[in-house]
Structures are given as structure tokens and as C-alpha cells.
Amino acid sequence: MNALVIAALLLVLLTLSYQIGWSRSRRLASGGAERLHSRPIYHGVLAALFALLPAIIVLGLWALFSETVTRSFILAQLPPETAQLTQVQVQAVINRVQAIANGFGVVGEPAPEELAAAQAFETFQLVSFLAVIGAAAALGAGGLFFAQRRIGLRLRARTEVEIAVRIGLIACSTVAVLTTIGIVLSLLADALRFFSFINPLDFFFGTTWNPRFQSSGTGSAGEYGLLPLLWGTVMISLIAMLVAVPIGLMSAIYLSQYAPPNVRNVVKPIIEVLAGIPTIVYGFFALVTVGPFFAGLGNMIGVDIRATSALTAGVVMGIMIIPFISSLSDDIIAQVPRTMRDGSLGLGATQSETIRKVLLPAALPGVVGAILLAVSRAIGETMIVVLAAGNSPVLRFNPAEPTSTVTVSIVNQLTGDADFTSPQSLVAFALGLTLFVMTLLLNVLALYIVRKFREQYE
């Protein structure tokens, strides 16, 4: 209900402010918009910005600090000895009071002080919500009044709107960059805590993965050799790319250069459906269909192939990422200027020579980006590997045997009650940091390849 009221308020401010700004600028034009410095649409957008931004700021500040304010208010209504409880116990008491105030059931009979605190909190919720909504509406109305007073024939509304849009784009870019930095710092901090327990050399160059969960904190922490997991990840990703790159790239070339329009309109959506299938479904498909098929095929030719193996996981993962390469490469090849293709054909080159020597070099940056996206998707995949690879963190070079990957081990280490104080849990952050570095190196390599090839092509 609160979200509906907030959405209604913002919608009313947006509609009303835009209409007022647009109508006032139209009246000032006196029958001709050419007298205005900016078109009426910019005046309407500018008025909407002046009305919405103050309201959004108030609502954002309340969303940011409401939990802290609510916690302080509830604690103030409870007996003083409540503050002496542990943090977990205090949070449990606060949750009970909130549940009682919101009409949800609680375990046991509520204490009188809990009922009193819940009643006060219910009143506080209503008053604070009305106050925030009123403040947002008042500031929005004030911004609208200020905006419509500024509207004039020479008001540079378009310039101000473009400045606001530019600031918004910079803010979005900054959020993306800061989010990446925050992820890296959080991984790095906990990874360094892990390396205070385990020698980094033993982690990066160890060949045995055998973590031991010690509930009492005593005894050996186990062995944390990364190489079995790293090789399992690389092997499955290589198998997946051996399946996906030829099929995806060849299908993209066929759809963009050879297929009739009616065939393209049918085949391309069918290929793209593969990208929408949940990965758990691919995992079941690998477990009950592909794995037994490879095992039976191995028996026929006298080769021992396990149903759950790196081969099974890699092949199914390759099928899953075919649309990433096919669809993107198709769109990129289709964007190459037709004059380049016609010029090659006009000089006597065959269609295959034109594709190999003109179209693919011109589309190489986009094709490499599509392949890189597929590789990153393969490296980060979890569900297919959990069901199809066998979850055996042993250093093996035979793709027909079970293996494990970095992502599966992260899931295993974080399953259950993780307190993030022991190496058994902190190792997940070291593994996550390793995956981040792997994808970063892939990006650097892709940029280098594209740059060198572009220099040769140009």
C-alpha cells in the first residue's frame, strides 16, 4: 500500500508539472513556438525535473535511514535491560514487535511491554509515513512553483535539460564503477583474511582440495589447493567453447549471408530460445539424457566415459551459450556496410572469400566481444556443473571423468551456517577473487587481439 501511494504521488507530480510547464510555454509563444528559445517539450521536462527531484530526494533519504530510525524508536519503547542483550537477541525482539504491529502471528504470548511497543510503533509508522509523503509533496509543489515562475521566452530549458541528462548519465556510470570497486574491495578484504590462515602459495599452486569444517575451531583446517578447481573450470569452459564457437559462428554466417528471409525469421528465434531456458533445466537434461548417452556411446566403442563428467557438462554448457555467439555475431555481421560486401563481389571475389576476408575482419571486434561474453558465461556457470560434472575436486586431465569447478566449490563452502571467521568459509572470497581476475585477463586479452587485428585491417 505504501509503495502504491508513493508511486501515485510521483505520477501525479510528473503529470501535473509537465503539463503546467508545457502549457505555460505554449501560451508565452503567442501562437508561434519559434519565439521560444526552447521547444515546449523541454519546458515541460524541466518543470517535471524541478518537481520530482526534491520529492525523490526526500523519499530516498527516508528509505536510507528509516531502518535505523525505526530500530531506535522501538528500543526506546522497550525496557532498558533490552539494550544489554546480544545483537541477535535484540534483533529478534525488534522483529517480534514489528510482527505484532503489522498483525502477523508470533510464537508464544506477547509480553505487555511488547504489546505497548507494538502499539506505539504502529502509530509511529503511520505518522512517519504521512510526514514523509507530506514533505515530499510539499517540496515537489515548491519545485513546481519555482519552475513555472522561471518559464519565459528566453529560458534555455533545452540546455538545462541536457545538463540534467548529462549529470544523470555520469551518476549512472559512477554507480557502476563504484559498484565494481566495492565488489573488488569486499572480495579482497575477506580474501586477505583467508590468506592469514592459509599460505597463498599453497592455495594457488596446491594440487589437493580437501577443506575440513571444524565446528570447534580446532584441528587441521584441511588443504586448499586451487589447481584442481581451476583446471576443472578451464577444461569445461574449453569443451563448451569448442561446441559453441563453431556452431554459433557458422549459424550466424549462414543466417546473415545465405539463409532466405523466411528461413532466417524462423531459425533465429528458435536459436534464441536456448538462451531463455533456465540453467537448472540444462542440468537435468545433462544428467538424465546427455550423460547416459555419452556413457552408452563409450561402452559401444570401448572407452570408459562417466555419465557425470567434464565432457557432459562442457557439451551441455556449449549448447546453452550458442545463442550468445550466434545472435550477437549475426547482428554484428549484418551491420557491416553493404558497400564493402558489394565492392568485394564486384572485384571478382567469391561469397566465401568475401566473408573470410572482408566481412569477418570488419566484424571482428563485435565477434570477439560475443565470444568473450560466452566465455564469461561458461566460467561463471554453476547449476549445470553441479548436476553434470560429478563434483569431484581432483586434478584430472581426462574429460571423461568427474571434476569440479570454482563456482561449485564457492556454493559448497557457503552452504549452511557460514560465520565468515574460519578458512572454510573465507575461501569462497578467495575463489571469487580468482574468478574476477580470470575474467579481467580475458577482457585484456580480447582488447589486445582486437587492437592488433584492427591495425592490420586498417
Secondary structure, 3 states (H helix, E strand, C coil): CHHHHHHHHHHHHHHHHHHHHHHHHHHHHCCCHHHCCCCHHHHHHHHHHHHHHHHHHHHHHHHHHHHHHHHHHHHHHCCHHHHHCCHHHHHHHHHHHHHHHCCCCCCCCCCHHHHHHHHHHHHHHHHHHHHHHHHHHHHHHHHHHHHHHHCCCCCCHHHHHHHHHHHHHHHHHHHHHHHHHHHHHHHHHHHHHHHCCCCHHHHHHCCCEEECCCCCCCCCCEEECCHHHHHHHHHHHHHHHHHHHHHHHHHHHHHHHHCCHHHHHHHHHHHHHHHHCCHHHHHHHHHHHHHHHHHHHHHHHCCCCCCCCHHHHHHHHHHHHHHHHHHHHHHHHHCCCHHHHHHHHHCCCCHHHHHHHHHHHHHHHHHHHHHHHHHHHHHHCCHHHHHHCECCCCCCCCCCCCECCHHHHHHHHHCCCCCCCCHHHHHHHHHHHHHHHHHHHHHHHHHHHHHHHHHHHC
